[in-house]
Amino acid sequence: MIRTATLAGLLLCASTAWAGPKKPVKEVEKPTADAPAEMSKKEAKVRGQAFAQYDTEIAAGSKTRAADALVLIVDDPTLAEFHGEAYARLGDILGELSLPYASLCAYAKAFETASDTNIAEVSIRVPKAIEIATKVGDLALLQKPFAGNLGLARTDDVRGQMAYLAAKENVRAGQWGTASAVLKMVREGDPLWADAKVLEGIVLNQQERHEDALKAFEAAARTGTDKDVRWTDSVQINTARTWYGSGNYPRAIEAYSRVTRGSAFWPDAQFERAWGHFRVDDFNGALAQLLPFDSAFFSKWYFPEADLLRIYSMFLLCKFPESESQIDHFKDKYAPVHKALKGWNDKSELETFEAAKLYMQKGKLTELPEMIWRPWGEEERFALSVKAVDSAHDELKRMKRVEANPFSDSAKSWLEARRNAVIKAEGGRIKEAFGAQESELLDMLTNSEIFILDILRFKQKMFEEAARTGKELEAARSVKRTERIRKGWQEWPFEGEFWADEIGYYKVDIVPECPASMRQSVKTD
C-alpha cells in the first residue's frame, strides 16, 4: 500500500526530536545605573593606557584616526578585557562616518566580547544596534550575541526586543526549552508582545503542548489588533495547525476555513484542511478541497502531496479507473520537476541565492519551474536577506572614500564576511529545501508505481470474492437525499471548467463503489 505523506514537513506544530541539552538562561540583572562598572585603580590605569591614542584623536576631532586606534586595541589579544568597549566605540564612529552596516558589525562584536567591567558601557548601544539592523535588513546578526549574553538587557526599553531576537536564535538551533524560557522576558504591553506570543505558540507546539499553544495564539490575536491582515492570517493558520497537531480535526477544519480567501496562506490552508477531512473519513470533503489544485490557478504552486491525497481518497472510494488515470497525471506532471531538481544539486550556494533573488525581484526563472521558485519570492526572511546583501554591496562601494585609513581594512573584512555568510546561509537553506523536495518526489514517484500494484491486487481480491460466492459483487448502497439549495444561492454543476470566483467553494458528492463486504478492507489492506 502506498504510504501517504503527512503534514510533518508543512506544519510548524509537527513533533520534533529533542535537538540537544538545554542551555542555561543567564539571569538578567535588574538595572541600577547606566554607568560602567567600577574598575580598580590598576584596571583603570591599564584602560587609560590602552585608550590613550583614541582619547587623543577624539580630542583632536579626528574620527578616522580614532577608529584606527580602536582597531589596534581589538587586534591586541592582551587587551581582550577592553575589546567590548573598543568595538562599541568603533561602532559609534563608523555610524558617524555613514557606514551603518559596518557599524552594526562592530556592535555585534561588542556584544559578543563584552566583559564584566564594560557590560554597562556596551549595553547602552543595544537600541542603536537594533535600529541599524532593522534599517539594513539584518536583525539576524544580533540574534546570536543576544542569545549568548542576555545580561546586556539592562533596561526595560530593550529587554523585550533582545529576548525576542534571542528566542528566535534558540528556535533556529532547536533549543525549544531555552526559547520558551527566554520569551518570558517579553512582558505584556511590550511592542513585541503579540509577536512573542506567536513565537511561543510555535515553540509550545514543537514540545507537543498544544493546549498551551492555543492559549498563546489566542493571546496574540487578542493583543495584535493593530497588525496587518497577513499577520492575522498567520496566527489563524497556526491556530488551525495546532488543532490538527492535537488530533482535533473538526476544530482544525473550522479554523482553516477562517483563513481569508485573499490571504497568501489560503492555498496552504485549503490543502491542510483537506487532510483534516481525510482524517475523519470525509473523502468527499477532502476531494472538494483538493479539486482547485488541479486547475490552472494553482499551476505555479508546489503541492505534489495534494495529488497523492486525491488519488488515495479516490482509491478508498473504490474509484479505481480514476485513481489510475490520476497516477499517470501525477507522473507526467512531476517527473520533469524531479529531474530539474536533481540537476540543481551541483549548483553552489551563491548560484542558488542569486537565482532566487532574480526570481524575487524580476520574476525571471532559471532551469527550475516556477512552482519551485515561487515560495522564495514571497518569503519575508529571504527578502530581508536580499536587502541585507544589497545594503552590504552599496556600503562596500562607499567605503572606498576611507580606504586610505587602516581601520577601513578591518571594517571591509567584517562587512564582506557578513555578506558572504548571509549568501552562504540563505543559498544553503534553499539548496537544502530543493534537496528535500527532490528526495520527496523520488519517493512519491516510486510509491505511485507501487500504488498501481495495490489497485490491481484489490481488483483481484474482488474477482476472487465474486468467484467464491458465485455472484457479482454489488457496490455499497448510499442513501440518496435531495439537498435543498439555500435561499439566495445558485448552484452550477462542475463540467471541467474552472472559474476564479468558484475556487474554494466546490462540493464533491461521489458515491463509493466499494462492495459492501469489502469496503473496510480497502482502507486497511
C-alpha positions in Angstrom: 0.0 0.0 0.0 1.3 3.4 -0.8 2.4 5.3 2.2 0.7 8.7 2.1 2.8 11.7 3.2 1.8 13.6 6.3 1.8 17.3 7.2 5.1 16.9 9.2 7.0 18.9 6.6 4.4 21.6 6.4 3.2 22.3 9.9 5.0 24.3 12.4 3.4 22.3 15.0 4.9 19.0 13.9 6.6 16.9 16.5 10.3 17.3 16.5 13.0 15.3 18.3 15.0 17.0 21.1 17.9 18.8 19.4 20.2 18.9 22.4 20.7 19.8 26.0 19.1 22.9 27.3 21.4 25.9 27.7 21.1 27.7 31.0 19.5 31.1 30.6 21.6 33.9 32.1 19.7 35.8 34.7 19.2 39.4 33.7 20.4 41.9 36.3 17.9 44.5 37.4 19.0 47.9 36.1 20.6 50.0 38.8 22.6 52.6 36.9 23.8 53.2 33.3 27.3 54.0 34.4 30.1 51.5 33.6 31.1 49.0 36.4 33.7 50.3 38.7 37.3 49.4 37.9 40.2 49.0 40.2 42.9 51.6 40.0 45.1 49.1 38.3 42.4 48.3 35.7 41.7 52.0 35.2 45.4 52.6 34.6 45.6 49.8 32.0 42.5 51.0 30.3 43.9 54.6 30.2 47.0 53.3 28.5 45.0 51.2 26.0 42.7 54.0 25.0 45.3 56.8 25.2 45.7 57.2 21.5 42.0 57.0 20.9 41.3 59.7 23.5 44.0 61.9 21.9 42.5 61.6 18.4 38.9 62.2 19.7 40.1 65.3 21.5 41.7 66.5 18.2 38.4 65.8 16.3 39.9 63.1 14.1 37.4 60.3 13.9 39.2 58.3 11.3 42.4 58.2 13.3 40.4 57.5 16.4 39.0 54.5 14.6 42.5 53.4 13.7 43.4 53.5 17.3 40.4 51.3 18.3 41.3 48.7 15.7 44.7 48.4 17.3 43.0 47.6 20.6 40.7 44.9 19.2 43.6 43.3 17.4 45.7 43.1 20.6 44.8 39.8 22.4 46.4 41.1 25.6 43.7 43.8 25.8 40.8 41.3 25.5 39.1 42.8 28.6 38.6 46.1 26.7 37.6 44.6 23.3 33.9 45.1 24.0 34.2 48.8 24.8 36.6 49.3 21.8 34.2 47.6 19.4 31.3 49.6 20.8 33.1 53.0 20.3 34.3 51.9 16.9 30.6 51.2 16.0 29.8 54.7 17.1 32.5 56.2 14.8 31.6 54.0 11.8 28.0 55.2 12.1 29.1 58.8 12.2 31.1 58.1 9.0 27.8 57.0 7.3 28.9 53.3 7.3 25.9 51.8 9.2 26.3 48.2 8.3 30.0 48.2 9.3 28.8 49.9 12.5 26.4 47.1 13.1 29.1 44.5 12.6 31.2 46.3 15.2 28.3 46.5 17.7 27.7 42.8 17.2 31.3 42.1 18.1 31.0 44.4 21.1 28.0 42.4 22.4 29.9 39.1 21.9 33.1 40.3 23.7 31.6 42.5 26.5 33.3 41.9 29.9 32.1 42.4 33.4 33.9 45.8 33.6 32.3 47.3 30.5 29.0 45.5 30.0 27.0 48.6 31.1 29.0 50.7 28.6 28.4 48.2 25.8 24.7 47.6 26.6 23.7 51.2 26.0 24.4 50.6 22.3 21.7 47.9 22.1 18.9 50.2 20.9 21.1 51.8 18.3 22.2 48.5 17.0 18.6 47.2 16.7 17.7 50.4 14.8 20.5 50.0 12.3 19.8 46.2 11.9 16.2 47.0 11.1 17.3 49.6 8.5 19.8 47.3 6.7 17.6 44.2 7.0 19.9 42.1 9.2 18.4 41.7 12.7 19.5 38.1 12.4 23.1 39.3 13.0 22.1 40.3 16.6 20.3 37.0 17.4 23.4 35.0 18.3 25.2 37.6 20.5 21.9 38.4 22.3 21.2 34.7 22.9 24.7 34.3 24.3 24.7 37.4 26.6 21.2 38.3 27.9 23.0 40.3 30.6 23.1 43.1 28.0 19.3 43.6 28.6 19.7 46.1 31.5 16.7 48.3 30.8 13.0 47.7 30.1 13.0 49.5 26.8 15.3 46.9 25.2 14.7 43.8 27.2 11.7 42.7 25.1 13.5 43.3 21.8 16.6 41.4 22.9 14.6 38.5 24.4 12.6 38.1 21.2 15.7 38.0 19.0 17.5 35.7 21.4 14.4 33.3 21.4 14.5 33.3 17.6 18.1 32.2 17.7 17.3 29.4 20.1 14.4 28.3 17.8 16.8 28.3 14.9 19.1 26.0 16.9 16.1 23.8 18.0 16.5 24.7 21.7 12.8 24.8 22.4 13.1 24.8 26.2 15.5 27.7 26.3 13.5 29.6 23.7 10.4 29.2 25.9 12.2 30.5 29.0 13.7 33.5 27.2 10.3 34.5 25.8 9.0 35.0 29.3 11.2 38.1 29.5 8.9 39.8 27.0 6.3 41.4 29.2 2.7 42.2 28.3 2.5 45.7 27.0 5.8 45.4 25.2 5.6 46.4 21.5 6.7 42.8 20.6 4.3 41.1 23.0 2.0 39.8 20.3 4.9 38.6 18.1 6.4 36.9 21.1 3.2 35.0 21.8 3.1 33.7 18.2 6.6 32.5 18.6 5.8 31.0 21.9 2.9 29.1 20.4 5.2 27.7 17.7 7.7 26.6 20.4 5.0 25.0 22.5 3.7 23.1 19.5 7.2 21.7 19.0 7.0 20.5 22.6 3.6 18.9 21.8 2.0 21.3 24.4 -0.9 22.0 22.1 -3.4 23.3 24.7 -0.8 25.9 25.9 0.0 26.8 22.3 -3.7 27.6 21.6 -3.7 29.9 24.6 -0.6 31.7 23.2 -2.2 32.2 19.8 -5.4 33.4 21.4 -3.4 36.0 23.4 -1.6 37.0 20.2 -4.8 37.5 18.3 -6.4 39.4 21.2 -3.5 41.9 21.5 -2.3 42.1 17.9 -5.3 44.2 16.8 -3.0 46.8 15.1 -1.3 44.2 12.9 -1.9 43.8 9.2 -4.1 41.1 7.5 -1.1 38.9 6.7 -0.1 38.7 10.4 -3.6 38.0 11.4 -3.9 35.2 8.9 -0.6 33.7 10.0 -2.0 33.5 13.6 -5.2 31.9 12.2 -3.4 29.2 10.2 -1.0 28.4 13.1 -4.1 28.0 15.3 -5.6 25.6 12.8 -2.3 23.7 12.7 -2.3 23.4 16.4 -5.8 21.9 16.4 -4.6 19.5 13.7 -1.5 18.6 15.7 -3.6 17.8 18.7 -5.8 15.4 16.7 -8.9 17.6 16.9 -9.6 17.5 13.2 -13.1 19.0 13.2 -11.8 22.1 15.1 -8.9 22.2 12.7 -11.2 22.2 9.7 -13.2 25.1 11.2 -10.1 27.1 11.9 -8.6 26.6 8.4 -11.9 27.8 6.9 -11.4 31.2 8.7 -8.2 32.0 6.7 -9.3 34.7 4.4 -9.6 33.8 0.7 -7.2 36.6 -0.5 -4.5 35.6 2.0 -1.1 34.4 1.0 -1.7 31.5 3.4 -5.1 30.5 1.8 -3.8 27.8 -0.6 -1.9 26.1 2.3 -5.0 26.4 4.4 -7.1 24.7 1.7 -4.6 21.9 1.3 -4.1 21.3 5.0 -7.9 21.4 5.6 -8.2 18.6 3.0 -6.0 16.5 5.4 -8.5 17.3 8.2 -11.4 16.0 6.1 -9.4 12.9 5.2 -8.6 12.1 8.8 -12.3 12.0 9.7 -13.0 9.8 6.7 -14.8 12.6 4.8 -13.2 11.7 1.5 -15.7 13.8 -0.5 -14.8 16.8 1.7 -11.1 16.2 1.0 -11.7 15.9 -2.7 -13.7 19.2 -2.7 -10.7 21.0 -1.1 -8.3 19.4 -3.5 -10.2 20.0 -6.7 -8.8 23.5 -7.3 -5.2 22.3 -7.1 -5.7 20.6 -10.4 -6.7 23.9 -12.0 -4.6 26.5 -13.9 -4.9 28.8 -10.9 -2.5 26.6 -8.9 -0.1 25.7 -11.8 2.6 27.8 -10.1 2.2 26.1 -6.7 4.2 23.1 -5.5 1.6 20.7 -4.0 2.5 17.1 -5.1 1.1 15.7 -1.9 -2.3 17.2 -2.9 -2.3 14.9 -6.0 -1.4 11.9 -3.9 -4.1 12.7 -1.3 -6.7 13.0 -4.2 -5.5 9.6 -5.6 -5.7 7.9 -2.2 -9.2 9.3 -1.5 -10.4 8.0 -4.9 -8.9 4.6 -4.0 -10.7 4.5 -0.7 -13.9 5.2 -2.6 -13.0 2.3 -5.0 -12.8 4.7 -7.9 -10.0 2.6 -9.4 -10.0 3.8 -13.1 -9.9 7.4 -11.8 -7.1 6.6 -9.4 -5.0 5.0 -12.2 -5.6 8.0 -14.5 -4.6 10.4 -11.7 -1.4 8.4 -11.1 -0.5 8.8 -14.8 -1.3 12.5 -14.5 0.9 12.8 -11.4 3.9 11.2 -13.1 3.6 13.3 -16.2 3.4 16.5 -14.0 6.1 15.8 -11.5 8.7 13.6 -13.2 10.1 16.6 -15.1 10.1 18.6 -11.9 12.1 15.9 -10.1 14.6 15.8 -13.0 15.1 19.6 -12.8 15.6 19.4 -9.0 18.1 16.6 -9.3 20.0 18.7 -11.9 20.3 21.6 -9.4 22.4 19.5 -7.0 25.7 20.8 -8.5 24.8 24.4 -8.1 26.6 26.5 -5.4 25.0 28.4 -2.6 25.9 31.6 -4.4 24.3 30.5 -7.6 21.2 29.4 -5.7 20.9 32.7 -3.8 21.3 34.8 -7.0 18.8 32.7 -8.9 16.2 33.0 -6.1 16.9 36.7 -5.8 16.4 37.1 -9.6 13.1 35.5 -9.4 12.0 37.5 -6.3 13.0 40.9 -7.9 12.2 40.3 -11.6 10.2 37.1 -11.8 12.9 35.5 -14.0 13.3 31.7 -14.0 16.5 29.7 -14.3 16.2 26.0 -15.0 13.7 25.1 -12.3 10.0 25.5 -12.8 8.2 28.5 -11.2 6.4 26.3 -8.7 9.8 25.6 -7.1 10.9 29.3 -7.0 7.5 30.8 -6.0 7.8 30.4 -2.2 11.1 32.2 -2.1 9.7 35.1 -4.0 7.2 35.7 -1.1 9.2 34.7 2.0 9.9 37.6 4.3 13.1 36.1 5.7 14.6 35.7 2.2 13.5 39.2 1.3 15.3 40.6 4.3 18.4 38.6 3.4 18.4 40.1 -0.1 18.0 43.6 1.5 21.0 42.9 3.8 23.2 41.7 0.9 22.3 44.7 -1.2 23.0 47.0 1.7 26.4 45.4 2.1 27.2 45.8 -1.6 26.3 49.5 -1.5 28.3 50.2 1.6 31.4 48.4 0.3 31.3 50.7 -2.7 31.0 53.8 -0.5 33.8 52.5 1.7 36.3 53.4 -1.0 36.4 57.0 0.2 38.0 55.9 3.5 40.2 53.1 2.1 43.4 55.0 2.9 42.8 54.6 6.6 43.9 51.4 8.3 40.5 50.9 10.0 38.8 50.5 6.7 40.5 47.2 6.0 39.0 45.7 9.2 35.6 47.2 8.6 35.7 46.0 5.0 36.6 42.5 6.0 33.8 42.3 8.6 31.3 43.5 6.1 32.4 41.1 3.3 32.4 38.3 5.8 28.9 39.1 6.9 27.6 39.5 3.3 29.2 36.1 2.3 27.8 34.4 5.4 24.3 35.6 4.6 24.6 34.4 1.0 26.0 31.0 2.1 23.4 30.5 4.8 20.4 31.5 2.6 21.7 29.8 -0.5 22.4 26.7 1.6 19.0 26.8 3.1 17.3 27.0 -0.3 19.5 24.2 -1.6 18.6 22.1 1.3 14.9 22.6 0.6 15.5 21.7 -3.0 17.3 18.5 -1.9 14.4 17.6 0.4 11.9 18.2 -2.4 14.0 16.0 -4.8 14.1 13.2 -2.3 10.4 13.6 -1.5 9.4 13.5 -5.2 11.6 10.4 -5.9 9.7 8.6 -3.1 6.4 9.7 -4.3 7.1 8.7 -7.9 8.3 5.3 -6.7 5.3 4.8 -4.5 3.0 5.7 -7.3 4.2 2.7 -9.2 3.6 0.5 -6.1 0.2 2.0 -5.7 -0.8 0.7 -9.2 0.1 -2.8 -7.9 -2.1 -2.2 -4.8 -5.1 -1.3 -7.1 -4.5 -4.4 -9.2 -4.2 -6.6 -6.1 -7.5 -5.3 -4.7 -9.2 -5.8 -8.0 -8.0 -9.4 -8.0 -9.5 -9.8 -4.5 -12.8 -8.6 -5.8 -12.8 -11.1 -8.6 -11.8 -13.9 -6.3 -14.6 -13.0 -3.9 -17.0 -13.0 -6.8 -15.8 -16.4 -8.0 -16.0 -17.8 -4.4 -19.6 -16.6 -3.9 -20.7 -17.3 -7.5 -22.2 -13.9 -8.0 -21.1 -10.5 -8.9 -20.3 -8.2 -6.0 -22.7 -5.3 -5.6 -21.5 -1.8 -4.8 -22.3 -0.5 -1.4 -25.5 1.5 -1.4 -25.7 5.0 -0.2 -28.9 6.8 0.9 -29.9 9.3 -1.8 -31.1 12.6 -0.4 -32.3 15.6 -2.2 -30.3 18.6 -1.0 -32.0 21.9 -1.0 -30.2 25.0 -2.2 -30.2 27.7 0.3 -32.2 30.8 -0.4 -30.1 33.4 -2.3 -27.7 30.8 -3.5 -27.2 29.4 -7.0 -25.7 26.0 -7.9 -23.7 25.3 -11.1 -22.6 21.7 -11.8 -18.9 21.2 -12.5 -18.3 20.4 -16.1 -14.5 20.6 -16.3 -14.0 24.3 -16.4 -12.7 26.4 -13.5 -13.8 29.9 -12.6 -11.8 32.1 -10.3 -14.9 33.1 -8.2 -15.7 29.4 -7.7 -12.3 28.3 -6.5 -12.6 27.2 -2.8 -16.4 26.7 -2.9 -16.7 23.3 -4.6 -18.7 20.4 -3.2 -18.0 16.8 -4.2 -20.6 14.1 -3.9 -19.1 10.8 -5.0 -20.9 7.6 -4.2 -18.4 4.9 -3.0 -18.2 1.9 -5.4 -16.7 -0.5 -2.8 -18.6 -3.7 -2.4 -20.3 -3.7 1.0 -18.5 -6.8 2.1 -15.0 -5.4 1.2 -15.3 -1.7 2.0 -13.3 -1.8 5.2 -10.5 -4.0 3.7 -9.8 -1.3 1.1 -8.9 1.1 3.9 -6.9 -1.3 6.0 -5.3 -3.6 3.3 
